[in-house]
Amino acid sequence: MRQDRVFIGCGAGFAGDRTDAGRAVAQELSKCDGPRFMIYETLAERTLAQAQLRLMNGGPGYLPRTEAFLKPVLEICLSHGIRIIGNFGAADPAAACSRIAQLCNELGLRKPKLAYVAGDNVMDGPARNALDKARMDQRELVAANAYIGAASICEALDDGAEIVVTGRVSDPSLALGPLMHVFKWGWEDWDRLAAGTLCGHVLECAAQVTGGYFADPGIKDVPDLANIGFPVAEISRDGVITISKPSGTGGCVTVSTVREQVLYEIDDPASYITPDVVLDLTNVRIAEAGPDRVTLSGAKGREKPRSLRAMACYKGGWFGEAEISYTGPNAVKRGRLAADILDSRLRKLDIPQNRVDLIGVDAISGSCNADPVSLAQVPEIRVRLAVETSTRERAQIALDEVESLYLCGPAGGGGVRNHLVERLSSEPVLIPRELVTSHAVKFDEASHG
């Protein structure tokens, strides 16, 4: 049967997003008449690097919060035919499928048809050769993933998958895949591909389009942010998009919230490059269509790029942070004395890659030239040390210097906290599209343990 409308809701805009917000989206989708999908966008470059580190160290390569995101919506989605697409597979989409199958069993739900997208890993084969020729950093490569497009998501849905797990795909492709599946637009119908990509771009950051990361009290007020609703999009066959949110939730959908999201992370509005299409936003029209309803139309597209972007990752040593607080009279001067002590000690220890900030005075805007009288009235200060080292041991030595300020530093220091992590550094590289072959894989629980 020909379908003229598709409904897509977003359950997460990043790995640390609220895990309960998807439930209201799923409930709203359950009332819609037409094909319905939930997308989860949880994979930034940093998130993927963390997943690669976990996998290298024997941990799970998928997003640890996958279960927390899906648990509130699985029963609703499976009982109402709402299909789920998420990039929480990160470095190991097959393992994510295995965990989702296990979760459904734990919840007493029927076994869904699961699939995952393979092919974004470009560590082997012809893609690896091209990658090695193109990258500037010649350290040992530990991971490399290409940004792939919507075709394999569409393939999985065409094959009947109810839940599709991906690794590194372009964020807007999470929405374009279901649109291509339902509408059967041509893969060279650039304006339709542009419309679907625009839809994915507007949805991909979840609450950003419904008032999150938008509010500025007294200037841009947003109601009930504590209960903000995540977005739902209705897309017509001709590419018109209507953005709304679940009834009874907080936040707002206005021309301004939508406009800010459309321009989010855009370098050239006439040339937003994705694996599927080059999107031209310059003629997009945004209009109010009712309370908390905004339409977008007029997206234009050009031929997709001949190259795909890949992110090459290398071991990047260790990163450590430690903080200590000073409060009461003369807090800023005591904080600066603590910073001077740390600077002297780290020079003596030959740990040059370091930075010391006084949070609230110079951490973001640089050196503060405020009136000394004003600084004297600052009631509390947080001194933060950040270091980069080649070994864990060297980083820990630096962090220990902050703790030693308890007795070896200014009066009244307290509340020391520290954090130490292994790092991956990354480099973007362009490789020929034809060397990257992605495809959908039916998940077979038996063969994946």
GUPAZA-424987 format. One record per residue: x, y, z of N, C-alpha, C, CB in turn. Coordinates in steps of 0.02 Angstrom, whole numbers, plus 50000, padded with zeros to 5 digits. Glycine has a CB too. Example, Ala and Ser with C-alpha at 12.3 -4.5 7.8 and 13.67 -1.06 7.14 Angstrom:
% GUPAZA-424987
506604971650390506154977550390506604983550390505654977650452;506424988850354506844994750357506455000250394507044997050286;
***
This chain:
% GUPAZA-424987
500424994050000500005000050000500445006250000499535000050061;500275010949957500655017149953500565021250017500435021249891;501125023250045501115027350105501335034450087501585024350160;500965039450111501125046350095501405050250154500515049850070;501425047150213501705050350272502105045350313501155053550315;502655047750341503065043650386503165047750450503755041750352;503175044250506503285047550571503925044850602502675046350618;504365049450621505005047650651505095051550715505605048850602;505215048050770505365051250833506085050050853504895048750888;506355054550893507045053850915507065052450989507465060150897;507415047051009507445045151079508085047051114507365037851084;508585049451076509215051651107509605055751057509635045651132;509945060951082510345065251039511085064751053510135072351047;511275061251107511975059851120512015054351173512355066251144;512615051751184512695045851226512475047051298513405043551226;512525053251321512345054851390511645057651398512825059551418;511215056751349510555059751350510105056451402510225059351281;509535059651416509045056651462508795050051434508455061451474;508755045151476508555038551452507805037351456508905033151491;507445041751493506725040651501506305044651450506505042551570;506625049351414506245053751369505955050051310506695059351345;506255044451289506005040851232505315037851241506475035351215;505125036651304504475033451316503905037751290504395032151391;503915044351305503385048751282503375049051205503475055751311;503975048851174504005048851101503685042551073504745049351077;503855036751102503565030451079502805030351088503885024551116;502575033051144501845033351155501515037851104501695035851226;501835043451087501555047951036501535044550968501975054451032;502075040950951502105037450887501565032050883502785034350876;501415028950940500915023550940500225026050919500875020351009;500105032550924499465035550905499445037750831499305041450949;500015037650798500065040150729499845034850680500785042450714;499565037050625499315032650573499785032650514498605034850551;500215027650511500705027150457501325023650482500875034050429;501825022550439502445019450461502785023850514502915018350400;503045020550567503325024250623504005021450642502845024150683;504455025950660505135023950676505385028150735505595024850615;505815024950775506185028450828506925028250810506065025150899;507245033950812507975034150800508335036250864508145038850741;508935033550871509365035250928510045037250900509435029250978;510235043550912510885045950889511315046750950510815052850849;511795042350959512195042151022512945042151009512005036051062;513165043350948513855041850931514235047950905513885036250879;514595051350948515065056550928515745053450916515095062250980;516205057350889516885054750879517185052450946517335060150847;517075056450998517325054751064517025048251089517185060451114;516365047451078516015041451102516275035251067515265042151091;516405035751002516665030050965517375028450988516655031450890;517775033551000518455032351025518445028751092518845038951032;517985030851136517915027451201517715020151192517405031051245;517265018851143517055012051130517635007851104516485011951079;518055010851060518635007151035519115005451092518995011350981;519205010151139519645008851196519375003151239519725015151238;518715003251252518414997951291518514991151257517664999251303;518404991051192518464984751155519184982151157518234985651082;519664986751149520374984751151520564982051219520814990651132;520224984451271520384982351339519934976851365520354988351385;519574973551320519164967751338518464969351361519504964151391;518244975651354517574977451374517104977551314517574984151408;516474979751325515994979951270516144985651222515284980751298;516094984251158516224989451108515614993451090516504986351046;515024991551116514424995351103514295000251160513814990651093;513795004651152513645009651201513385006351265513135014651174;513705007551323513485004251384512765005951404513945006151441;512515011751383511835013851402511295011451353511805021351409;511465007051308510975004551260510365001751296511284999151216;510484997751347509934994751385509495000251417510194990051439;509815005251446509445010551480509015014551431509915015351517;509265015551371508875019151320508275015051296509315020951261;508375008551285507855004551254507345001751302508174998851218;507535000751364507084997651412506415001251417507404997451480;506385008051417505735011351424505285010951362505835018551440;505565008951304505175009351242505055002751208505515013951194;505414997551226505384991251188504684988351184505854986151218;504344988051241503684985051240503204989051196503404984651312;503224995651201502794999951160502944998951086502865007351179;503584999151069503784998650999503614991950969504534999950992;503754986551005503624979850977502874978450971503944974551021;502474981151016501754979851013501394984350963501454980651082;501694989950943501364994550896501714994950828501325001350927;502194990650816502524990650751502964996650739502014990250697;503234999550792503695005250785504405002450780503635010250846;504735003750725505395000850714505945005650740505504999350639;506495002750763507015006550798507655006250757507135003650869;507975012050749508635012450717509085016450763508585015850646;509655013650782510105017150827510835015550813509945015550899;511265020550823511975019450812512335017650877512295025550781;511975014850925512285012950987512735006750980511765011551040;512785004050920513244998450908513975000550913513124995450841;514115007050899514795009850906515315005250872514965010750980;515775002550912516314998450884516134991150875516924998950928;515534989050898515344982050894514584981250889515604978250956;514294982950830513564982550823513284975550833513374984850754;513644970350815513394963450825513304962050899513874958350793;513774964250940513704963051012513124967051041514354965051048;512994972951013512414976851035511764973051020512404983751001;511734970050961511144966050944511054960350994511204963250872;511594957151011511554951651059511284954051126512254948451069;511504959851149511264962451213510524964351208511684968551235;510314967151151509614968951143509164962751143509514972951078;509394957551109509014951251110508944948551180509344945951064;509494948851218509484946551288509004950851329510194946851317;509014957451318508574961951355507844960451342508724969351336;507664959251280506974957451264506764951151301506884956451188;507204946251304507064940151340506964941451415507624935051330;507394945751443507344947451514506684950951530507934951951535;506444954951483505834958751493505204954651476505844965051452;505304948451454504734944251436504404946351371504234944351490;504774949551327504504951751263504674946751208504784958751245;504294947051155504434942651098505104944451067503874943051045;505394939651032506034940751000505944945050937506384934050983;506244950950933506174955150873506644952950818506294962550890;506494954950757506964953850702507494959250705506584953950632;508114957050717508674961550727509154961250668509044959850791;509444967050652509964967350601510474972650621509664968850531;511064971950594511564977150606511904978950540512084974850658;512204984850540512544987250480513294986250489512384994850468;513594982850441514314981550442514644985350384514464973950436;515284986750392515664989750337515974996450353515224990450280;515794999550409516105006050425516815005250450515685009750477;516994999250475517674997850497518124997250436517714991450541;518615001650429519045001650369519765000150388519005008450332;519854995750437520524993850458520854988850410520514990950528;520454985650368520724980350324520534981650252520474973450347;520854977850207520674977950136520894984150099519944977250129;520614985250040520814990949998520714997650033520424990849934;520204998250074520085004550110520675006150155519435004150150;520965001050186521535002150231522125004850192521724995550268;522245002250133522805004750093522715012150076522865000650028;522105013950056521965020950041522025025350103521275021650011;521815022650159521855026250222522585027650240521515022350278;523005022650233523705023550251524055028650206524075016850246;523845028850143524145033750097523925040850113523975032050025;523315041550138523025048250147523175051250216522285047950138;523275047150266523345050050333524035053150343523225044750386;524035058650381524655062250395525025059250455524505069650408;524655056950504524935054150565525125046850552524445054650625;525755045150559525975038450543526105034150604526605038750502;525815036150662525835031750720525435025450706525575035450783;525515020550750525145014250742524395015550745525355009150796;524055013350693523335014250689522985008950732523095013850615;522525011150775522175006350818521445005650799522235008450891;521165010450763520465010050742520345015050686519975011250801;519895013350641519705017950588519005016150564520215017650529;518575021150563517875020150543517665025550493517405020050604;517325023350440517085028050390516365029950405517135025050319;516185036050389515495038350394515125035750332515455046150399;514685030850343514315028050287513605030850288514295020350291;513235029650234512585032750224512005028350242512525034950155;511425029950211510795027050230510635020450195510245031850217;511005018550144510805012850102510745006350141511305012050045;511225004950185511214998650222510654998550274511884997350255;510485004250302509915004650348509275003050310509865011750380;509205005950251508625004550208508604997150190508655008850144;509184994250174509214987150157508964982850214509944985150139;509174984350276508964980550334508214981050345509334982950397;507934987050336507214987950344506834984350288507034995350345;507094984750227506774981150171506744973650185507154982450106;507234971250222507284964150237506884962150299508004962150246;506514966950327506064965350381506304966750451505894958450378;506894969650459507164970950526506714975750564507874973850522;506594974150627506204978550671506664983050712505764974350717;507274980850724507774984850759508424984450718507894982350833;508674990250699509284990550658509824994150699509164994250590;510384990850709510934993650748511504995350701511174988650803;511765001350708512325003350665512925005250709512125009250620;513485005950675514075009050704514105016150678514725005050688;514675017750646514785024550623514425025850557515535025950615;513825028550561513485031150502513415038650510512785027750493;513295042050456513135049150460512505050150501513065052350389;512505054950546511925055850591511265056550554512035061850634;511215060850502510565061450468510335055150432510605067050418;510805050650417510625044450382510165040050424511245040650364;510175040950490509735036950533508995038150516509865038650607;508835044250495508145045850474508045044850399507975053050492;508555046150360508485045250288508375037950270509115047950251;508685033350305508595026250291507865024050292508985022150340;507495025450346506785023650346506375027150293506485025050413;506545033350277506175036950225506285033650157506375044350223;506895031650143507025028250080506665021550078507785027250070;506635018150134506295011750139505545012450123506375008650209;505225017550150504505018250141504335021450074504205022450198;504655027050058504465030949999504775028349935504645038150009;505295024449940505635021749881505885027349835505165017049842;506105032749865506405038149825507015035349788506605044149870;507175038249732507765036149695508405038449730507745038849624;508925034449725509555036149758509925041849723509995030049762;509655044149668509925050149636509405055649631510195048549566;508865055049669508365060349675508625065149729507645057349692;509075069549708509465073349757509035077849801509985077449720;508505080649774508085084949816507705081049869507585088749772;507475074949852507155070749903507655068449955506805064749870;508245066449932508765064449979508945070350025509395062049941;508945076349997509095082250037508555083350090509145088449992;507925082350071507375083150119507435078150176506695082450084;507585071850159507665066750211508265068150255507725059950179;508805070650225509395072450264509255078350310509985074050217;508885083250285508685088850328508275086450387508285094050287;507825081850375507425079050430507875075850482506925073850403;508355071750460508815068550507509235073550544509255063750470;509445078850510509865083950542509475087650596510125088950489;508835088950584508425092550633508285088050693507765094850601;508205081450681508045076850736508655074650776507695070850708;509235074650745509805070950772510025073050842510385071550726;509905079250862510115081550928509535081650978510405088550923;509005078050962508435076951007508175083651034508645072451066;508245084851099507915090551131508185097351109507975090051205;508735097551072508965104051048508435107551005509605103251007;508025103850970507525106950927506875108350965507385102450867;506815105851026506215107151066506365111651126505915100551091;506915115351123507065120351174507665118951217506495121051217;507955113051213508565111551249509155114951215508675103951255;509645116951253510225120551227510025127051192510615116051179;509435129351208509145135351176508965140451230508515133451135;508745138051288508475142451339508995147451365508205138351397;508765153551376509155158951404508665163351443509555163051348;508605162351509508065165451548507995172951536508175164151621;507365174951523507215181951510507345184051439507615186151555;507685180051401507835181551331507515176451285508605181751319;507635170051299507315164551263507055159551314507825161151212;506465160851338506175156651391505875150251362505645160551430;505985144851398505725138251378505355135251438506305133551353;504725133251430504355130551487504555123351504503615130751472;504585122051569504635115251596505195111151564503975111651586;505805113851567506375110251539506505103651574506995114651542;506305103251638506415096951674506035091151644506215097851747;505515092651606505105087351574505075088351498504395087351603;505625090851470505625092551399505455086551356506305095351378;505035087651306504845082451258505345082051201504155083551232;505515076051180505955075151123505535075451059506335068351128;505855076751002505475078350941505175072350905505915081950895;504625073950870504305069250824504235072850758503605066750852;504425069550704504365072550637503855068750596505055072650602;503445072450560502995069550509503265071850442502245071850520;503405067050398503705068550333503245066150278504415065250327;503105070550231502675068750175503095066150117502255074850152;502765062850071503115059850014503485065049973502615056149970;503215071249971503555076449932504095080149971503045081449907;504245077850032504825080450068504675086150116505315082750020;504045087550131503885092650181503915089450250503165095750167;504245092950296504375090350364503985094550414505135090350380;503635091250460503315094750515503595092150580502545093950513;503875096750621504175094950684503685096550741504845098550695;503595091850787503175092950846503495089350904502435090350833;503135088750959503365085051018502765081651050503735089751068;502885076751093502315073351125501885078051167502575067651168;501235077051165500785081051204500915080051279500055079451187;500845085451317500945085051389501655085351412500645078851413;502135086351366502835086951386503055094151386503285082851338;503615095551418503885102251421504265104051358504335103051481;504575109951360504935112351302504475115951254505275106651267;504725117451195504325120851144504625119551076504285128451158;504205119651025504425119350956504205125750923504135112950919;504685129950905504535136350874504975137350813504645142150924;504825142450775505245143950717505965145150741504985150250680;506055148350798506725149850823507105143550844506685154650881;506765138950880507125132850901507315128650840506685128650949;506875128450791507015124550731507575127850690506385123750688;507545134450684508055137950646508745136850676507895145450642;508795137250742509445136150774509705129150760509395137350850;509265124150762509495117350749509685116350676508955112450768;509315119450630509495118950559510205121450548508995122850515;510405126750582511065129750572511595126750617511025137150584;511405121950659511875118950706512415115050668511505114350755;513055116350685513625112850655513665113650579513605105450673;513395118950553513415120150481513975125050465512735122850455;514425123050421514965127450399514715131650340515595123350378;514525128350287514265131750227513545129550216514715130050163;513055134050229512345132050221512165129750151511905137850239;512565131650101512425129550033512735122750017512675134749983;513135120150064513505114050048513635110050111514165115650012;513105106950138513175102550196513285095550168512535102950243;513895093050175514105086950142513955080950186514845087250124;513585076150159513455069750193513625064150145512705069350218;513655057950168513795052350122513255051350070513885046050161;512645053750083512075052450039511945057949989511465051350080;512105064150007511925069849965512275076049993511155070949963;512375080949950512605087549972511985091949980513135090749922;511835093750041511225097350057511325104850053510975095450127;510875108150016510865115550011510285118150053510805117849936;510445121750107509945124250153509705131350137510215124050222;509995134450086509895141650077509175143450057510365144250025;508795138650031508105140050012507595136750059507975137849941;507825134150115507365130750161506905135850194507765126750215;506265134350193505765138750223505525135550288505165140050175;505505139550341505285137150407504685141250427505865137750460;504135137850444503505141450458503135138150515503065141750395;502815142250556502395139650609501765136450580502205145250659;501585130650607500995127050581500485125850636501205120350550;500585128950694500135128050751500545127850814499725121550743;500225127150872500595126750935501085120850935500115126150994;501715122350946502245117250947502255113050884502145112651007;502115116250827502165112950762502485117750712501455110650736;503025115450681503395119650633503545115450571504055122450664;503445118350512503585114850450504235117350418503005115650400;504555112850382505155114550343505045111850273505805111550375;505245115850224505195113750154505725117450114504485115150125;505835115250052506285118850008507005116450008506285125850024;507145110750038507825108050037508015106249965507895101950084;508625107749948508895106049882509515101749891509055112349841;509635097349842510205092949848510615092649785509975086049866;511255090849794511705089649738512035082749746512255095249733;512355080549694512645073849693513085072549754513055072849630;513035066549781513425064649840514175064849825513225057649864;514595065849876515315066349864515625059749842515665068749928;516175060249807516515054249783516945050949838516955055949723;517085054649890517475052049946517055051650009518105056449958;517255047250054516945046750119517455048850172516695039550132;517195052050223517625053950278517715047950324517335059950316;518325046750345518475041550394518845044750452518885035750363;518755041950512519105044450570519615039250590518625046050629;520255041150584520805036650604520995038150676521415037450556;521085032950716521235033750787521905030650805520675030650829;522265034150849522915031950873522925032450949523485036350841;523325028350980523395028951052523695035851068523845023351081;523375039351113523565046251127523805047451197522985050751114;524055042351231524325043351298523765043751350524745049551300;523895047651402523435047951460523255055151475523745044751521;522635056151496522385062751513522135062551585521825065051465;522365067351625522155067651694521905074451714522715065551739;521425074551759521155080751787521125080051862520455082451758;521265085551898521175085651970520975092751990521825083452008;520565093252042520305099752064520325100252140519585100752038;520375106452164520335107952235519995114752243521045107952267;519615115652296519235121752307519535126052363518515120152323;519445132652356519605137352408519005141952416520255141452393;518825143352478518235147452490518375152452546517625143052508;517935157552549518005162552601518425168452579518295159552662;518595173052626518985179052609519645177252575519125183152671;519815181052523520445180352487520495173752447521025180652535;519915170952429519905164352396520295164552330519195162152382;520215169952291520545170252225521295170352233520305176352185;521555174252280522285174552289522555167952314522475180152338;522185164552357522415157952379522395152952321521975155452437;521885153552278521855149252220522435150452172521205150252183;522625156852163523185158352119523845155952149523225165852105;523905156252214524495153552245524535146052235524505155252321;523975142552241523965135352227524175133952155523255132452241;523935138052108524115137152037524865138152027523715141951993;525145143152060525865144452054526275138552082526055150952091;526045135852137526395130052166526375124152117526065127952234;525795122852088525745117352040526195118451980525015116452017;526205124551955526635126151897527365124751913526535133451876;527585126851972528275125751992528435118352000528435129552056;527985114752033528095107652045528115103651979527555104852091;527665105351931527645101451869528245103051825526995103051831;528505109151829529125110651793529695106551822529295118151796;529715105951888530235102051920530175094651902530195102851997;529565092251893529445085251876529485083951801528775083051902;529605089251761529655088751688529015085851658530265084551668;528455088851677527805087151647527535093451613527285084351702;527755094651551527605101151519526895101951493528075102251463;526575096251475525905096751445525385097451500525755090651400;525315103551526524845104551580524515111351575525195103751648;523965112051609523605118351612523265118851680523085118951553;523315124751710522985126051774522505131851765523505127551830;521875130851784521355135951778521055137351846520815133751729;520825143551854520405145251911519695145851884520645151951945;519305140751896518625140551869518215146151900518295133651883;517915150151858517535155951880517915162451871517335155151951;518575161951857518985167951847519295168051778519525168451901;519655162551760520015162751696519985156251658520735164451709;519525151651675519515145051644519285145151571519075140451683;518835149651554518555149851486518785155851447517795149751490;518765161751477518895167951441519615170151446518445173351465;520055166151476520745168151481520865172551542520975171751419;521435175851543521615179951601521095185251615522295183251590;520895185751678520375190451698520685196851723519925187351752;520475202451693520735208951713520235212751756520915213051651;519835209051793519325212151834519645216251889518865206851864;519265220951914519475225151970519675220652029518905230051991;520275221752058520495217752115519985217652172521145220252140;519625223152181519125223352233518575218252218518825230352240;518375217952154517855213052134518095205952145517665214152061;518735204552126519005197852135519045196052208519685197252102;519185200852250519225199552321518555197452351519485205752358;518015199252315517345197652339517095190952314516865203052320;517485187752270517285181052245517305176252305517755178552187;516735172952320516705169052382517035162252379515995168152401;517135159652318517435152952314517755152052245516905147352327;518235147752242518595146552180518765139152176519245151052176;518795136652114518975129552103519595129552059518375125452069;520145126752083520765126252046520765119552009521395126952093;520875119751945520865113651904521525112851867520285113851853;521815106951875522405104951838522225099851785522955102151886;522465100751724522385095751670523075094151642521905098351614;523215087751632523865085651607523785080451552524305082951663;524265080351507524335075051457525025071951466524235077751384;525055065351469525695061851477525695055551434525825060151551;526285052751426526345046651385526175040451424527045046051356;526215040851491526075034951532525585036651588526735032151562;525245031551612524775032351668525145034651731524405025751682;525745031851741526115033351802526295040751805526745029151805;526515043651748526705050751748526095055151760527035052651680;525525053251732524915057151744524715056951818524345054651700;524775051151848524585050451919525045054651964524605043151940;525685054951947526145059151986525915066351986526865058551957;525695068751927525455075651922524825076751964525325077551849;524355072051960523735072851997523855072552072523235067351977;524345068752092524505068352163524745075052191525035063052175;525015079252147525235085852169524645090152192525615089452113;524065089152162523475092852184523275090552253522895092052134;523265084152265523075081652331523565084052385523035074052331;524205084552366524705086752416524585093852439525405086052387;524185097652401524035104552422523635104852486523655108152367;523325099352506522975099252570523425101852627522735092052587;524055099452629524505101452682525085105752657524775095452716;525215105652592525795109152565525605115452526526205104552520;524975117352530524745123152492524415128352535524265120952438;524025132852504523705138252541523205135652592523355143052493;522995140152635522525138352688521835136752659522465143952739;521505131952690520795130852677520635127052614520465137152673;521095123352584520935119352525520525113252542521575117352488;520085111252497519685105252510519315102852449519185106652565;519015097052454518605094352400518995092052340518115099452379;519565088652352519965086352296519605080652260520665084052320;519585081052194519335075752151519825074852094518615077352124;519915068752070520345067852010520065062451965521055066052031;520285062751903520025058251851520585056951802519395061351814;520685050651784521235048651740520995043651688521825045651781;521115045151624520875040851570521395040151516520225043551540;521385034351483521795033351423521455036851365521895025751408;521845039451319521565043351264521715040151196521825050451265;521275041551149521415040451078521425047351045520895035751045;521925048651005521915054650963521645052650895522615057850958;521365057350859521045055650796521235060450741520285055550804;521145058150680521295062050620520775060550566522015060350593;520435065550539519965064350484520345063250419519475070150477;520115058250381520445056450318519905055150266520915050150326;520015057150204519555055750149519805049650110519475061950103;519345044950097519525039050058518995038050003519575032750103;519185035049947518705034149892518105030049914519055030749833;517525032349895516895029249914516865021849894516315032949884;517115020349835517035013549809517425008349849517245013249736;517885010549892518275005849932517935003949997518955008849947;517375007250012517005005850073516355002150055516845012450113;516294996150077515704992050060515314990450123515914985550022;514774993950133514354992650191513764988250170514104999250224;513484984650218512924980250204512554978650268513154973750168;511934976550262511534974450319511644967050333510784975950307;511654965350397511754958450418511184956450464512444957450452;510824951150447510314948450492510654945650554509894943050458;510394947450612510694945050674510414938150689510554949950732;510874933450697510704926550715510974925350786511014921350664;510524924950834510734924350903511154918150915510134924150948;511004912750881511384906550891512114907350871511064900950850;512234910850814512924911450791513314916750828512934913150717;512964921050868513304926250906513304924850981512994932950893;513194918650998513224916751068512654919451109513874919051097;
***
